[in-house]
Amino acid sequence: MSGPRAQLHGGLLVAVSAAAFGALPIFARLAYAAGVDLYGVLVPRFALGAVVLALIALARGARWPRGRALLAVLAMGALGYTGQSLCYFSALKHADASLVALLLYSFPFIVAVLAAVFLGERLDAARVAALAVASVGLALTIGGGTGTPLGIALALGAALIYAVYIVVGTRLLRDLDALAASSLICAAAAASFAVLATMNAAAGDGPRWPATAGGWLPVVGLALVSTALAIATFFAGLRRLGATLTSVISTLEPVVSVMLAASVLGERIGALQALGGAIVVGTAAWLALRPSRRR
């Protein structure tokens, strides 16, 4: 598959990934309501996700990374996912969730610049315009918010780490199996969070694991939908689209989160939020259907 069909296929894969990632805060809210804490969510999320992805990769006879590629993939999980998550959740302690989300989704601009410099991706006027339009849609969808300078810096740090993660992933996955790499990334992230949970437990603040079936259901949902499915389709789409297009289409994620919050949690969607969501969806669809041009 090549050309426009490959780009459309990649766009659909990234859209599926964004929808799966968009369900993450809903699963997390349900898990927290059942008494599970941050590490009680993150450790089983990545551990179960790694097992599921590894089983599928083994069934398909995937080639596993070795040598430097293996070390790079493990670093993406242990450092990339862990660092981004810690910055993001720490920022939420010092700034409104809406502001943190808006600052996090500055990452497509960072990706566009990094991809142009390091990957040779074309940064044409159409892509710059799409980034600007998608940002307006996100601002309408998520809203404003206030925060301290520390909260703003942490949120921007999360955006920068995620942007580097995407650009590095683009280069690495040119020669790697997406499922095998994804399973190793999840395993490394699970190990990192397990170490942090152990350190917290030694300090007298042990993790709260799911204690009932009602607590395990959202955690398993996180592992299967917002981890295994989300990461595998993200990397599969990334290989077809490149870093810049993937990052712009990924802005569908908070739109899905808002829609699910309304349908599952009963949160209200205003007219401006609906308009912003329509702008983001339209921009992502236009980019997926637009003929691809590379430098």
Secondary structure as the mmCIF struct_conf table of DSSP 4:
data_model
#
loop_
_struct_conf.conf_type_id
_struct_conf.id
_struct_conf.beg_label_comp_id
_struct_conf.beg_label_asym_id
_struct_conf.beg_label_seq_id
_struct_conf.end_label_comp_id
_struct_conf.end_label_asym_id
_struct_conf.end_label_seq_id
TURN_TY1_P TURN_TY1_P1 GLY A 3 GLY A 3
HELX_RH_AL_P HELX_RH_AL_P1 PRO A 4 GLY A 22
TURN_TY1_P TURN_TY1_P2 ALA A 23 ALA A 23
HELX_RH_AL_P HELX_RH_AL_P2 LEU A 24 ALA A 33
TURN_TY1_P TURN_TY1_P3 ALA A 34 GLY A 35
HELX_RH_AL_P HELX_RH_AL_P3 LEU A 38 ALA A 59
TURN_TY1_P TURN_TY1_P4 ARG A 60 GLY A 61
HELX_LH_PP_P HELX_LH_PP_P1 ALA A 62 PRO A 65
HELX_RH_AL_P HELX_RH_AL_P4 GLY A 67 ALA A 75
HELX_RH_PI_P HELX_RH_PI_P1 MET A 76 TYR A 81
HELX_RH_AL_P HELX_RH_AL_P5 THR A 82 ALA A 91
TURN_TY1_P TURN_TY1_P5 LEU A 92 HIS A 94
STRN STRN1 ALA A 95 ALA A 95
HELX_RH_AL_P HELX_RH_AL_P6 ALA A 97 LEU A 104
TURN_TY1_P TURN_TY1_P6 TYR A 105 SER A 106
HELX_RH_AL_P HELX_RH_AL_P7 PHE A 107 LEU A 114
HELX_RH_PI_P HELX_RH_PI_P2 ALA A 115 LEU A 119
HELX_RH_AL_P HELX_RH_AL_P8 ALA A 125 ILE A 142
STRN STRN2 GLY A 147 GLY A 147
HELX_RH_AL_P HELX_RH_AL_P9 PRO A 149 LEU A 172
TURN_TY1_P TURN_TY1_P7 LEU A 173 ARG A 174
BEND BEND1 ASP A 175 LEU A 176
HELX_RH_AL_P HELX_RH_AL_P10 ALA A 178 ALA A 202
TURN_TY1_P TURN_TY1_P8 ALA A 203 GLY A 204
BEND BEND2 THR A 212 THR A 212
HELX_RH_AL_P HELX_RH_AL_P11 ALA A 213 ALA A 223
HELX_RH_PI_P HELX_RH_PI_P3 LEU A 224 LEU A 229
HELX_RH_AL_P HELX_RH_AL_P12 ALA A 230 LEU A 241
HELX_RH_AL_P HELX_RH_AL_P13 ALA A 243 ILE A 249
TURN_TY1_P TURN_TY1_P9 SER A 250 THR A 251
HELX_RH_AL_P HELX_RH_AL_P14 LEU A 252 VAL A 264
BEND BEND3 LEU A 265 LEU A 265
HELX_RH_AL_P HELX_RH_AL_P15 ALA A 271 LEU A 289
BEND BEND4 ARG A 290 ARG A 290
HELX_LH_PP_P HELX_LH_PP_P2 PRO A 291 SER A 292
#
